[in-house]
Amino acid sequence: MSARCDILLTNATVLTLDERFTMYEGGAVAITGDAIAAVGPEALDYEAAERIDCRGRIVMPGLINAHTHAPMSLLRGLADDLRLDVWLMGYMMPVEREFVTPDFVRLGTKLSCAEMIRSGVTCFADMYYFEEAVAEATAAAGMRALCGQTVLRFPAPDAPSYEDALARARDFIARWRGHALIVPAPAPHAPYTCTPEILRACAELAAEFDVPLHTHLSETLVEVEESRRVNGMPVVPWVRKQGLFGAKVLAAHCVHVDEGEIRALKNFGAGVAHNPTSNLKLGAGVAPVAKMLELGVDVGIGTDGAASNNDLDMFEETRLAALLAKGIGGDPTAVPARVALAMATRLGARALHLDHITGSLEPGKRADLIVVDTSQLHDVPNFHRDPNGVYAQIVYTAKSTDVVDVMCNGRWLMRDRALLTLDERELREAAQEQAARIDAFLGSREVSVLQKLVAVGGAVEQESFEVQVKARVPSAAQVLKVIEGDELTVIRASRYHQFDTYWSFYDPEQGRLRYREDEFLDDAGRVTGARARLTLTGGTQEERFGHVILFRSRYLAPAAHSARFYREYFRPAAEHVVEKERRRWLVAYRGVEFYVHLDRLVEPRTDGYFVEVKSRTWSRRDARDKAAVIAELFALFGARPDDTISDGYVDLARR
Ligand SMILES: [Zn+2]
C-alpha cells in the first residue's frame, strides 16, 4: 500500500533550487500537512487526496523578499527623487511620527502581503515599528516572515526611548518565538541611528532567544565616510567591535563594503539582503554582489520598503540583480540567471537564517511554493535544449503576473490568480483613505516655512523681541578703545568665524531663514569648536526708534542637518551667503546689558568694519528705553546714524 499525501502536483517542470539545482521535467511534488513529503519521481508513489495537473507550468519555491518594511506600502509615492536624508528625515520620519499606529501597520502589512503573494513571494524579512501588528497581519494572511522590531536612539512612533524600544523587542520575541509562520527578531535600525549600547543589547537579546537580528549596514558612502571619521574604521569592523556578530545577522544593503569586510561577513555567517532598486533610486550605489557570492556570502534579494522602490515585485528585483552585476562588472557571465533565482529563494532563506524550513523544494521543508504559467505571449516559445534555459526564462522573461498559484506552509494563498486570504477591494479603499489624510497633513505643513521647520527641527524657541542697530564704522580702533575704556563693563568676550546662508521665499510673508555655522576662535584665531543654528526671521520690522529697530518673530532651532539638507527640504526662491569674522562682547552700560558685535565681512568682500549693538527686550516700553541707551552707546563707537544698515548684511550680499 502506497503512502498518502494531501496534495500532489503533477506534470510540472519542477525547479527545486536545492544545492545541486535539481530539476524534473514532468515532475511531481507531494505535500502532506505543512510540509513537502516528496519531490520528483518518488512523489508519484503517493496517493493524494487532491491531484493538480500542472502541465505547461513551472513549480518552484516561493520567492523570499529578503528585506522590506511592509507597512510602508501606505507611503508609496509620497516623496520621490530626493536624497536619502531629505527623504527619510524630511518626509518619512515626520509622517511616521504623526500617523504610524498599530492600525496603520496592520493595514500597510495586509496591502504588502496582497502585493507580494500576487508576485510569488511566500516569505519576507521585515523591519518596522509596532512589529507585533506586522506579525499578526502576516500570520493572518498565511505568509511566512522574519519580523524585526525596530530599535533606534531617537523617539519612535512605538517607543519614546531606546530602552522602551528594547523592552518592546524583548516582549515581542518572547511572545512570538516558536510560531509556525513568524520568526521574531530585534532590528537595530542602523549603526548611524543606534548607539554602541543599542547594537550590543540587540545582539545579546537575539543570542539569548536564538533568533536572527535584522539591520541596515553600509547603505551609503556618507555612512561609511562618517564611520571612518568618527570611529576610525568602516562600518563592518565597527559593528563587529560592538558585538553585533554575536547574533545571526541579516544585513540589508552592504553597498559600500571592501573585500576584508565581505570576508568578515562570511566568517561571521551574516546574510546580506541586496536591494538593487532601492539602492539605485536613492542613489546609494550598487553592492558588490558578484564578489560577495564568489567569497561565499549568503546574498538574498530584497525590495526594501515600497516608499523607496516603489513596488514589492521580486521578479523585477531578481532580474535587476542579474543585470546590474553584469553592467557594473562589465561581465555578462556575472550572476547568471540560475544564481539570481537561487538568491531569490535558497540563498535568501540562508541570509534570513531560515534555510532549514524554506527556500527550496526538498522533502522535510515547509511547503512554500509557487506555480508559474509560461504560456503567456511574452513567454513563448519555450526551448528545451539547454536545461538552464528555464532559469533564464523565469529571470529575464517571466513577469510577476505569470504566477498563478501560491502556497505557504501547505496552505493555498492564491489559486488561479485569486487571493484567498485577503480582500483586495477593501484594502484598496482603506489605503486611499489613509493617503488622503497624509496628503492633508503634508499640505498643511507646506503652508508655512515655520511649520516645515517645526516638522524637522525639533525644539523651537518662539517669539523673541530684540532692539538693534547696525552701522559701518570707519575703523575698529574707536570701538576697541571704548570696549577697553571704563565707560562700560565687559562681562564676556568671544570671537567667531560665521558662515551664514540666507534663504528667502516666493512669499515674503514667510520671512527669511538663516542657517548659521559658527566656528569659535581662541585669541590666536584657532578654531576651538563649532555649532550650527537655524533662525527664521519675521518678514517685517515691528517698530523704529530713530535708527534703532525693534525686531519680532525670530524662531530659533538647533540645526541638526546640513545646509544642503535644508536647501533641498525648503526649496527656497533665493540664497545669499555672508561670511564674517566677529568679535562679540556682552557689556553693561548704564546698568543695561547689551551685545556689541564688531564685524569684518569676508563675503561679500567689504572694506572697513561694522558695529552692531543689540539687546533682548520684552515690552514696547522696555524697547524704547533701551533704544535710547543704544543710540548713546552707538555715538561713542563713532558710528553715524547715516551709516546704519536697516536690513542686515544679506542686502549687501544681494547687491
Ligand atoms: Zn530598509
Residues whose N, C-alpha, C, O or C-beta is under 5 A from the ligand:
A	BS01	ZN	D304
